[in-house]
Amino acid sequence: MTQGKSRVFSGIQPSGELHLGNYLGAIQNWVALTETYDCIYCIVDLHAVTIPYQPSELQDRIYQLAVGLLASGLDPDRCTLFVQSAVPEHAELQWLLNTVAPLGELSRMTQFKDKSDRVDTVNAGLLNYPVLQAADILLYHAEHVPVGEDQRQHLELTREIARRWNTRFGDYFPEPQPLIGQGKRILGLDGASKMSKSQSNTIPLLADEEELWSVIRMAVTDPARVRRDDPGNPDVCNVFSLHGHFTPPAERDEIDGLCRTAGIGCVDCKRRLTANIASELAPIRERAAELLADPDRVWDILNTGAKRARSIASITLAEAYERMGLGRRDP
């Protein structure tokens, strides 16, 4: 642990290129947390294989995600960034934690219910997903985890697993505390559900202005506004809510007034949003282009992060093995 700093752990699945929901909802906060915490960030590819995927695409998805994270401002000198499967202690600790994980709680996880409803056959990995999350966090003795409300249930289960393990084998794992409300819940192009690739409602983070316009022009606005000369209500318009993240306050106030009086149409509102997003994210696109031109640099950063992570994880796992009577192993 960095001297004098509490440790934070968080992970993100390698679904490929980041989108604005990732950026506004998590990544901006990840970057900010490196100022005051010892941050360990993980690309959780072991979690990703619990749902159908193409093995031939997984490494590229990991690489694209790493590029997006680094371009968005994660500094590998100020945090540890690595790929989960490069640290096998994650899977080993999960098995040890399975011995105390309550089956009833696992079956009641909201995300398990949602995901299992979408597939014909439910694999055990979906059920044990939260146990692997617990292993991710406890392996590094993380004291804090930045989570949205949709992940709070999983973190509470991590705390329960830590308590059960500590009760049986001795006080060792801290119960991590949530950092709630640090991120933002960003709705997708449909204006109804959370921005997500699984919902096909995302705005790509690294898209140029033309690509941005091709998706933003399809975004749902005020459903009650049918014609151009109908007054709109920015309070219920998801496009206007996105202006809140990318448009200067004075221009945002102007758009608000024009929308309410039918002085601006939805197309013009979307064009302004597109231009402002493209302008603010231009430095990220530039950094991403540099990283894409130097893939060895990206993989070196991930490999270095994995070595740092293993230096911590191996000690934790050796202690867990010994406390469980499985024999001490040299870390």
VEXLO-716155 format. One record per residue (C-alpha): residue number from 1; x, y negated, z. Coordinates in steps of 0.05 Angstrom, whole numbers, plus 5000, padded with zeros to 4 digits. Layout:
BEGIN
nr, px, py, pz
NUM, X, Y, Z
...
END
This chain:
BEGIN
nr, px, py, pz
1, 5000, 5000, 5000
2, 5025, 4931, 4983
3, 5050, 4898, 5046
4, 4994, 4859, 5080
5, 4941, 4875, 5028
6, 4880, 4920, 5034
7, 4872, 4971, 4979
8, 4817, 4971, 4926
9, 4801, 5028, 4879
10, 4756, 5027, 4819
11, 4747, 5068, 4756
12, 4717, 5061, 4686
13, 4698, 5114, 4636
14, 4733, 5115, 4568
15, 4675, 5101, 4523
16, 4719, 5064, 4474
17, 4720, 4989, 4463
18, 4696, 4946, 4520
19, 4633, 4904, 4513
20, 4609, 4840, 4547
21, 4572, 4880, 4600
22, 4638, 4912, 4622
23, 4674, 4846, 4619
24, 4624, 4803, 4657
25, 4600, 4858, 4703
26, 4666, 4888, 4725
27, 4731, 4869, 4689
28, 4731, 4795, 4707
29, 4722, 4816, 4780
30, 4778, 4868, 4774
31, 4826, 4814, 4750
32, 4805, 4767, 4806
33, 4814, 4821, 4859
34, 4888, 4830, 4841
35, 4900, 4762, 4873
36, 4884, 4786, 4943
37, 4882, 4863, 4942
38, 4928, 4921, 4926
39, 4887, 4945, 4867
40, 4887, 5014, 4836
41, 4847, 5020, 4771
42, 4834, 5085, 4736
43, 4809, 5106, 4667
44, 4766, 5164, 4690
45, 4770, 5214, 4633
46, 4753, 5273, 4678
47, 4686, 5240, 4691
48, 4676, 5229, 4617
49, 4678, 5303, 4599
50, 4615, 5318, 4640
51, 4573, 5296, 4581
52, 4578, 5317, 4507
53, 4638, 5286, 4471
54, 4686, 5298, 4414
55, 4754, 5321, 4441
56, 4789, 5293, 4379
57, 4764, 5223, 4397
58, 4780, 5222, 4471
59, 4852, 5199, 4468
60, 4834, 5141, 4422
61, 4777, 5121, 4468
62, 4826, 5120, 4526
63, 4875, 5078, 4485
64, 4822, 5029, 4462
65, 4797, 5020, 4532
66, 4867, 5008, 4559
67, 4879, 4956, 4505
68, 4814, 4920, 4525
69, 4831, 4921, 4599
70, 4901, 4894, 4589
71, 4878, 4842, 4539
72, 4824, 4819, 4588
73, 4877, 4800, 4639
74, 4896, 4861, 4679
75, 4970, 4853, 4695
76, 5006, 4920, 4705
77, 5056, 4884, 4749
78, 5000, 4864, 4797
79, 4958, 4928, 4796
80, 4963, 5002, 4782
81, 4929, 5024, 4718
82, 4929, 5097, 4697
83, 4890, 5154, 4666
84, 4856, 5200, 4716
85, 4876, 5267, 4685
86, 4949, 5247, 4688
87, 4944, 5254, 4764
88, 4919, 5325, 4776
89, 4912, 5312, 4850
90, 4844, 5281, 4834
91, 4816, 5348, 4813
92, 4850, 5385, 4870
93, 4823, 5339, 4923
94, 4754, 5344, 4893
95, 4755, 5419, 4905
96, 4775, 5410, 4977
97, 4720, 5358, 4987
98, 4669, 5405, 4954
99, 4674, 5447, 5017
100, 4641, 5392, 5059
101, 4598, 5357, 5006
102, 4524, 5364, 5022
103, 4488, 5398, 4964
104, 4421, 5366, 4980
105, 4451, 5296, 4975
106, 4484, 5313, 4908
107, 4418, 5336, 4878
108, 4384, 5272, 4901
109, 4433, 5224, 4867
110, 4395, 5177, 4822
111, 4446, 5180, 4766
112, 4446, 5256, 4768
113, 4371, 5256, 4758
114, 4375, 5206, 4701
115, 4431, 5241, 4664
116, 4403, 5311, 4674
117, 4336, 5289, 4645
118, 4372, 5273, 4579
119, 4404, 5341, 4568
120, 4375, 5411, 4556
121, 4426, 5445, 4601
122, 4454, 5413, 4664
123, 4527, 5429, 4678
124, 4557, 5433, 4747
125, 4602, 5374, 4730
126, 4543, 5327, 4730
127, 4523, 5351, 4799
128, 4594, 5346, 4826
129, 4608, 5279, 4792
130, 4601, 5240, 4858
131, 4649, 5288, 4893
132, 4702, 5272, 4842
133, 4687, 5198, 4853
134, 4698, 5210, 4927
135, 4765, 5244, 4912
136, 4785, 5185, 4867
137, 4774, 5136, 4924
138, 4798, 5177, 4984
139, 4861, 5201, 4949
140, 4889, 5130, 4956
141, 4858, 5114, 5023
142, 4822, 5056, 4990
143, 4789, 5010, 5040
144, 4744, 4974, 4990
145, 4708, 4992, 4925
146, 4676, 4940, 4880
147, 4607, 4968, 4861
148, 4541, 4945, 4833
149, 4476, 4965, 4865
150, 4471, 5024, 4817
151, 4534, 5054, 4847
152, 4521, 5039, 4920
153, 4488, 5107, 4931
154, 4551, 5143, 4906
155, 4596, 5102, 4951
156, 4552, 5119, 5011
157, 4560, 5192, 4994
158, 4636, 5182, 4992
159, 4632, 5154, 5062
160, 4590, 5214, 5084
161, 4640, 5263, 5054
162, 4697, 5227, 5089
163, 4660, 5231, 5156
164, 4645, 5305, 5148
165, 4716, 5322, 5128
166, 4746, 5280, 5185
167, 4699, 5313, 5235
168, 4722, 5382, 5214
169, 4796, 5371, 5200
170, 4816, 5309, 5239
171, 4810, 5235, 5228
172, 4849, 5220, 5164
173, 4806, 5189, 5109
174, 4780, 5117, 5118
175, 4708, 5104, 5102
176, 4712, 5055, 5043
177, 4670, 4992, 5046
178, 4632, 4966, 4986
179, 4648, 4899, 4953
180, 4576, 4885, 4932
181, 4554, 4828, 4889
182, 4622, 4813, 4860
183, 4601, 4832, 4789
184, 4541, 4813, 4747
185, 4486, 4858, 4718
186, 4485, 4841, 4645
187, 4425, 4860, 4603
188, 4435, 4885, 4532
189, 4408, 4861, 4465
190, 4339, 4889, 4482
191, 4335, 4841, 4541
192, 4306, 4897, 4584
193, 4360, 4948, 4602
194, 4431, 4942, 4626
195, 4481, 4932, 4570
196, 4506, 5002, 4555
197, 4533, 5041, 4496
198, 4485, 5097, 4512
199, 4429, 5048, 4501
200, 4460, 5020, 4436
201, 4449, 4949, 4461
202, 4520, 4922, 4470
203, 4560, 4862, 4446
204, 4632, 4884, 4432
205, 4684, 4846, 4471
206, 4737, 4845, 4416
207, 4691, 4827, 4358
208, 4706, 4765, 4316
209, 4653, 4712, 4304
210, 4624, 4745, 4243
211, 4618, 4812, 4278
212, 4588, 4778, 4339
213, 4535, 4744, 4297
214, 4516, 4810, 4264
215, 4494, 4838, 4332
216, 4472, 4775, 4369
217, 4424, 4755, 4313
218, 4384, 4818, 4330
219, 4378, 4802, 4405
220, 4310, 4797, 4436
221, 4291, 4728, 4461
222, 4228, 4701, 4495
223, 4176, 4752, 4475
224, 4120, 4700, 4478
225, 4154, 4656, 4426
226, 4127, 4680, 4359
227, 4136, 4620, 4312
228, 4193, 4570, 4305
229, 4149, 4512, 4330
230, 4126, 4550, 4392
231, 4157, 4523, 4457
232, 4202, 4574, 4491
233, 4217, 4593, 4562
234, 4293, 4599, 4575
235, 4278, 4629, 4644
236, 4256, 4694, 4612
237, 4303, 4694, 4552
238, 4364, 4740, 4558
239, 4401, 4702, 4503
240, 4396, 4639, 4545
241, 4422, 4678, 4605
242, 4484, 4695, 4565
243, 4493, 4621, 4551
244, 4504, 4616, 4626
245, 4569, 4654, 4619
246, 4598, 4623, 4557
247, 4566, 4555, 4543
248, 4588, 4490, 4577
249, 4536, 4463, 4627
250, 4519, 4401, 4588
251, 4506, 4440, 4524
252, 4467, 4492, 4563
253, 4422, 4438, 4593
254, 4411, 4410, 4523
255, 4391, 4478, 4496
256, 4344, 4488, 4555
257, 4307, 4424, 4541
258, 4304, 4435, 4466
259, 4278, 4506, 4474
260, 4222, 4484, 4520
261, 4199, 4431, 4470
262, 4210, 4473, 4407
263, 4267, 4427, 4388
264, 4311, 4487, 4373
265, 4295, 4555, 4344
266, 4319, 4622, 4369
267, 4365, 4630, 4309
268, 4401, 4565, 4324
269, 4405, 4583, 4397
270, 4437, 4649, 4379
271, 4486, 4616, 4332
272, 4510, 4569, 4387
273, 4518, 4628, 4434
274, 4557, 4666, 4382
275, 4605, 4608, 4370
276, 4616, 4597, 4445
277, 4629, 4671, 4458
278, 4678, 4675, 4400
279, 4715, 4613, 4425
280, 4721, 4635, 4497
281, 4743, 4706, 4480
282, 4793, 4686, 4426
283, 4853, 4693, 4473
284, 4830, 4764, 4491
285, 4825, 4783, 4418
286, 4895, 4755, 4405
287, 4925, 4795, 4463
288, 4888, 4857, 4440
289, 4917, 4849, 4370
290, 4988, 4846, 4399
291, 4976, 4909, 4440
292, 4945, 4947, 4382
293, 5008, 4932, 4343
294, 5050, 4964, 4398
295, 5016, 5028, 4422
296, 5079, 5053, 4456
297, 5076, 4994, 4503
298, 5004, 5012, 4523
299, 5020, 5085, 4536
300, 5083, 5065, 4575
301, 5040, 5021, 4620
302, 4991, 5079, 4632
303, 5048, 5129, 4645
304, 5082, 5082, 4693
305, 5016, 5072, 4729
306, 5006, 5147, 4734
307, 5074, 5155, 4766
308, 5057, 5102, 4818
309, 4990, 5135, 4831
310, 5020, 5205, 4839
311, 5071, 5179, 4889
312, 5011, 5163, 4934
313, 4965, 5219, 4914
314, 5015, 5275, 4926
315, 5026, 5254, 4998
316, 4951, 5250, 5011
317, 4939, 5319, 4981
318, 4996, 5351, 5019
319, 4968, 5325, 5084
320, 4897, 5348, 5066
321, 4923, 5418, 5050
322, 4960, 5423, 5116
323, 4901, 5399, 5157
324, 4857, 5450, 5123
325, 4906, 5506, 5140
326, 4926, 5517, 5068
327, 5000, 5505, 5081
328, 5042, 5443, 5074
329, 5072, 5431, 5006
330, 5128, 5384, 4989
331, 5097, 5322, 4956
END
